[in-house]
């Protein structure tokens, strides 16, 4: 991708290969990525991140 993006993405997936691959791709596109492997960790990081940066956080997750 030529165009750089910006923003914060919370990525949640229990498969480390999928999580790492998507995280790397999004980082290369210019996004800041917080990767988590479960919902509890994701909620904790979501709260801390929002309080710290006070900006919109995009969330990508897999629902089974």
PyMOL commands that set and color helices and strands:
alter all, ss='L'
color gray80, all
select helices_A, chain A and resi 16-28+39-53
alter helices_A, ss='H'
color red, helices_A
select strands_A, chain A and resi 8-12+32-36+57-61
alter strands_A, ss='S'
color yellow, strands_A
deselect
rebuild
show_as cartoon
